[in-house]
Amino acid sequence: MPRDTEAKIQTDDSTNTGWIVWVTAMEDASKPIYYFVTGCDNDTEAVAAVRSYPGILPEDNVKAMRPLSNTELSGFKEPLRRGHVRMHE
């Protein structure tokens, strides 16, 4: 799964809301968990955005964990953009 890609589903403006989403890659026997941050307003949008990320397969288990806090949102080196998805390490 690419680690340096950012998927974009809407516009380029920064956001003050976001979600953390985890993905269990079902094709890998060890089933690693990947974490993503999304610039989405709700869990449904966040899951849909992560499902559009390159390398995510339809059979992968994608779940929204929780909204990002203001502290988390302000702590990114580059602002989180509305509709964007980033892999979070």
Backbone as CSV, one residue per row, in Angstrom:
resi,resn,N_x,N_y,N_z,CA_x,CA_y,CA_z,C_x,C_y,C_z
1,MET,0.848,-1.168,0.000,0.000,0.000,0.000,0.896,1.234,0.000
2,PRO,0.673,2.201,-0.911,1.534,3.377,-0.964,1.423,4.209,0.304
3,ARG,2.554,4.725,0.768,2.553,5.520,1.984,2.711,7.010,1.706
4,ASP,3.021,7.381,0.471,3.282,8.777,0.178,2.199,9.400,-0.697
5,THR,1.054,8.768,-0.734,-0.040,9.233,-1.565,-1.107,9.875,-0.692
6,GLU,-1.727,10.901,-1.209,-2.858,11.519,-0.529,-4.019,11.504,-1.504
7,ALA,-5.107,10.898,-1.121,-6.286,10.845,-1.976,-7.118,12.090,-1.741
8,LYS,-7.719,12.605,-2.789,-8.531,13.804,-2.673,-9.908,13.505,-3.233
9,ILE,-10.953,13.843,-2.464,-12.295,13.595,-2.977,-13.123,14.865,-3.140
10,GLN,-12.671,16.005,-2.557,-13.477,17.206,-2.711,-12.626,18.402,-3.097
11,THR,-12.525,19.406,-2.207,-11.854,20.647,-2.541,-10.518,20.761,-1.834
12,ASP,-9.829,21.878,-2.053,-8.503,22.078,-1.479,-8.491,22.961,-0.242
13,ASP,-9.610,23.318,0.346,-9.585,24.195,1.507,-9.360,23.412,2.792
14,SER,-8.654,24.043,3.743,-8.369,23.349,5.002,-9.662,23.188,5.807
15,THR,-9.614,22.251,6.742,-10.803,21.912,7.513,-10.520,21.980,9.003
16,ASN,-11.560,22.165,9.774,-11.413,22.127,11.235,-12.134,20.912,11.813
17,THR,-12.477,19.957,10.947,-13.056,18.685,11.381,-12.328,17.550,10.675
18,GLY,-12.323,16.405,11.290,-11.682,15.254,10.671,-11.918,14.011,11.503
19,TRP,-11.562,12.888,10.932,-11.750,11.592,11.580,-10.499,10.760,11.438
20,ILE,-10.295,9.872,12.405,-9.266,8.851,12.281,-9.982,7.542,11.946
21,VAL,-9.441,6.861,10.947,-10.059,5.645,10.404,-8.997,4.559,10.375
22,TRP,-9.374,3.329,10.728,-8.424,2.226,10.607,-8.894,1.249,9.561
23,VAL,-7.885,0.612,8.946,-8.149,-0.370,7.897,-7.383,-1.643,8.227
24,THR,-8.069,-2.763,8.213,-7.421,-4.060,8.305,-7.338,-4.606,6.890
25,ALA,-6.114,-4.791,6.403,-5.900,-5.291,5.049,-6.166,-6.790,5.037
26,MET,-7.241,-7.200,4.402,-7.679,-8.592,4.439,-6.860,-9.500,3.521
27,GLU,-6.136,-8.944,2.535,-5.369,-9.793,1.618,-4.087,-10.319,2.246
28,ASP,-3.619,-9.685,3.319,-2.364,-10.067,3.958,-2.649,-11.013,5.124
29,ALA,-1.927,-12.101,5.176,-2.154,-13.104,6.226,-1.937,-12.531,7.626
30,SER,-1.024,-11.575,7.754,-0.763,-10.993,9.073,-1.792,-9.917,9.423
31,LYS,-2.606,-9.530,8.473,-3.671,-8.537,8.649,-3.199,-7.294,9.402
32,PRO,-2.250,-6.566,8.796,-1.800,-5.341,9.459,-2.924,-4.308,9.506
33,ILE,-2.831,-3.444,10.476,-3.801,-2.361,10.600,-3.114,-1.072,10.176
34,TYR,-3.768,-0.338,9.310,-3.292,0.953,8.841,-4.222,2.025,9.382
35,TYR,-3.654,3.151,9.756,-4.444,4.266,10.270,-4.402,5.414,9.280
36,PHE,-5.549,6.069,9.115,-5.676,7.202,8.212,-6.334,8.360,8.954
37,VAL,-6.021,9.570,8.516,-6.766,10.735,8.975,-7.477,11.314,7.757
38,THR,-8.674,11.790,7.980,-9.487,12.309,6.889,-10.009,13.697,7.242
39,GLY,-10.168,14.526,6.247,-10.763,15.842,6.425,-12.251,15.783,6.134
40,CYS,-12.959,14.944,6.860,-14.386,14.724,6.634,-15.200,15.141,7.853
41,ASP,-16.457,15.464,7.621,-17.339,15.950,8.685,-17.968,14.847,9.528
42,ASN,-18.072,13.637,8.973,-18.726,12.568,9.735,-18.103,11.212,9.389
43,ASP,-18.491,10.208,10.158,-17.890,8.882,9.996,-18.205,8.247,8.650
44,THR,-19.384,8.470,8.121,-19.759,7.888,6.830,-18.884,8.443,5.711
45,GLU,-18.690,9.775,5.702,-17.814,10.396,4.711,-16.377,9.921,4.868
46,ALA,-15.939,9.774,6.116,-14.560,9.356,6.385,-14.293,7.956,5.844
47,VAL,-15.218,7.036,6.074,-15.058,5.666,5.571,-15.064,5.671,4.043
48,ALA,-15.968,6.416,3.437,-16.026,6.487,1.968,-14.741,7.073,1.400
49,ALA,-14.201,8.088,2.050,-12.962,8.704,1.580,-11.802,7.718,1.648
50,VAL,-11.693,6.976,2.738,-10.604,6.007,2.872,-10.771,4.871,1.879
51,ARG,-11.996,4.466,1.610,-12.221,3.402,0.621,-11.734,3.822,-0.764
52,SER,-11.654,5.136,-1.031,-11.181,5.618,-2.335,-9.656,5.760,-2.382
53,TYR,-8.976,5.523,-1.269,-7.521,5.654,-1.190,-6.860,4.555,-2.024
54,PRO,-5.816,4.913,-2.789,-5.130,3.890,-3.604,-4.635,2.718,-2.751
55,GLY,-4.911,1.521,-3.193,-4.460,0.324,-2.502,-5.472,-0.278,-1.554
56,ILE,-6.548,0.441,-1.236,-7.596,-0.110,-0.377,-8.501,-0.981,-1.257
57,LEU,-8.680,-2.219,-0.840,-9.483,-3.162,-1.611,-10.894,-3.253,-1.048
58,PRO,-11.864,-3.643,-1.878,-13.248,-3.742,-1.405,-13.411,-4.668,-0.201
59,GLU,-12.577,-5.713,-0.104,-12.705,-6.650,1.006,-12.013,-6.180,2.284
60,ASP,-11.250,-5.093,2.221,-10.593,-4.573,3.424,-11.626,-4.073,4.418
61,ASN,-11.328,-4.264,5.686,-12.210,-3.824,6.761,-11.867,-2.376,7.108
62,VAL,-12.791,-1.455,6.849,-12.569,-0.024,7.062,-13.563,0.467,8.103
63,LYS,-13.050,1.056,9.190,-13.928,1.543,10.267,-13.463,2.909,10.750
64,ALA,-14.426,3.811,10.932,-14.127,5.108,11.530,-13.980,4.910,13.034
65,MET,-12.866,5.398,13.589,-12.623,5.225,15.022,-13.257,6.345,15.840
66,ARG,-12.893,7.598,15.494,-13.376,8.729,16.281,-13.052,10.023,15.554
67,PRO,-13.730,11.112,15.925,-13.354,12.416,15.359,-11.979,12.831,15.878
68,LEU,-11.254,13.596,15.088,-9.983,14.164,15.521,-10.255,15.342,16.450
69,SER,-9.429,15.483,17.459,-9.570,16.614,18.376,-8.971,17.871,17.733
70,ASN,-9.313,19.019,18.277,-8.737,20.275,17.784,-7.225,20.258,17.929
71,THR,-6.728,19.678,19.013,-5.285,19.579,19.235,-4.632,18.739,18.141
72,GLU,-5.253,17.619,17.803,-4.714,16.771,16.736,-4.731,17.499,15.394
73,LEU,-5.846,18.161,15.090,-5.962,18.879,13.825,-4.923,19.985,13.696
74,SER,-4.657,20.680,14.778,-3.696,21.785,14.723,-2.252,21.292,14.788
75,GLY,-2.051,20.016,15.104,-0.708,19.488,15.257,-0.077,18.930,13.994
76,PHE,-0.798,18.885,12.894,-0.234,18.359,11.657,0.761,19.349,11.063
77,LYS,1.852,18.833,10.490,2.840,19.696,9.838,2.211,20.449,8.679
78,GLU,1.406,19.747,7.908,0.647,20.374,6.823,-0.821,20.291,7.188
79,PRO,-1.572,21.374,7.005,-2.986,21.350,7.390,-3.751,20.241,6.670
80,LEU,-4.690,19.658,7.378,-5.570,18.658,6.782,-6.591,19.393,5.921
81,ARG,-6.733,18.953,4.711,-7.653,19.593,3.760,-8.996,18.867,3.746
82,ARG,-10.025,19.638,3.503,-11.367,19.064,3.425,-11.410,18.015,2.323
83,GLY,-11.902,16.823,2.689,-12.048,15.747,1.722,-10.791,14.935,1.478
84,HIS,-9.683,15.285,2.088,-8.437,14.556,1.867,-8.274,13.395,2.826
85,VAL,-7.458,12.450,2.430,-7.126,11.284,3.246,-5.615,11.171,3.279
86,ARG,-5.080,10.951,4.478,-3.638,10.719,4.640,-3.424,9.480,5.476
87,MET,-2.405,8.711,5.099,-2.011,7.610,5.959,-1.337,8.233,7.181
88,HIS,-1.685,7.736,8.349,-1.149,8.262,9.603,-0.243,7.208,10.219
89,GLU,0.988,7.597,10.516,1.944,6.633,11.078,2.083,6.809,12.558
